[in-house]
Amino acid sequence: MGQVNNVTEFILLGLTQNPEVQKLLFVVFTVIYLLTLAGNLLIVVIVTITASPALRSPMYFFLSFLSFIDGCYSSTMTPKIIIDLLAKKKTISFSGCMTQLFAEHFFGGVEILLLTVMAYDRYVAICKPLHYMITMNQRVCGLLVAVAWTGGFLHALIQTLFMVWLPFCGPNIIDHFLCDLFPLLKLTCTDTQTLGIFVVANSGLMCMFMFSILITSYILILCSLRTRSSEGQRKALSTCTSHITVVVLFFVPCIFVYLRPVTTFPIDKAVAVFYTLITPMLNPLIYTLRNAEVKHAMKKLWNKNVIFDKNSCG
C-alpha cells in the first residue's frame, strides 16, 4: 500500500464545547496536575534521599521508578490538555500527534511491565522470604527496570510506526482531547477492521495477559498468608492491597479501551481522563496512606526541614 497523507494537523474537539465548563475543568485539571507532580516527586525524593534503612528494599526502589514514570506520563499529556481548554481552536500537528501517541504508549507500557515486576517482588518477599535478598539483589532489580523501559519503548515504537504509515486523506477532526489509536483509526482512508485486530493484539491482549498474571500472583500470595502470624498477615495484606488497587485502577481502563473492535463510545473521554489525570495522582496517595515506612520517612523529612528552618532563623 502506498502511503497517502494529506493531513498535516489534526483538530481536537476536546472534552466539551461549553466555555464555562472548560474554565472549570482548566482549574480542576491544573490542581490535579500540580498534586500529581508534588505527590510523585515527594515519593522519589523520600526513597532516594532519605537514609532510612527500611526504604532501601527493592520494593521502594521499584516504587520510586513508578512515581517517576507517573510524573513523566502526566507531564507529556496533561499540559496540552490544560492549554487546549482555554484555546478557541484546538489543533495538534501530525508529528506532535504521533509524539503524543508514542509518549502515551511508552510510559504506559513501562508502567505495565513495572507493575508486573513489583508483583513478582512481592511474591518472592512473601512466599520465599529466605531467598528474597539473594533473588532480588541490586543487579537483578536494575535489570528488571531496564527490561521494563525496553519493553515499553518497543511497544510504543511498534504502535507509532504502525500509525505513521497509515494513509490519512481527510477529514482531520478527532472527537477526543488527545491522540489515541481508535480515534485516529477512524480517520484513516483504509479498512480498519484488520487494523483493529492488530491494535487489540498489541495493546488489548497485552493488558489482559499482564492483568491475568498479576491477579494470579496476588491470589498465590494471599493463599500463602494462611500459614503466617497475624502481624505478618496484616503487614502483607496492607502492602498487597495497595498494589492490587493500583493494578485495578490502571488495567481496567486499559482493557476497556483497547480490548474491543475499532469503535468509540461517549464514555471513552471520561475513561481517558481517569487514566491520564486521575490515576497518576492517586498512585502516590494509595502507597503513602497505607505504608507505615513511607509515612514515617515523610515525618522524618518534615521534622528535619522544620529544625533546619528554625536553626536558619536563629
Secondary structure, DSSP 8 states (H G I E B T S, - for coil): ----B--SEEEE--S-S-HHHHHHHHHHHHHHHHHHHHHHHHHHHHHHH---GGGGSHHHHHHHHHHHHHHHHHHHHHHHHHHHTT-SS-EEEHHHHHHHHHHHHHHHHHHHHHHHHHHHHHHHHHHSGGGHHHHT-HHHHHHHHHHHHHHHHHHHHHHHHHHHTS-B-S--EESSSS--HHHHHTTSSS-HHHHHHHHIIIIIHHHHHHHHHHHHHHHHHHHHGGGS-HHHHHHHHHHHHHHHHHHHHHHHHHHHHHSSSS---TTHHHHHHIIIIIHHHHHHHHHHHT-HHHHHHHHHHHHHHHHHHHHHH-
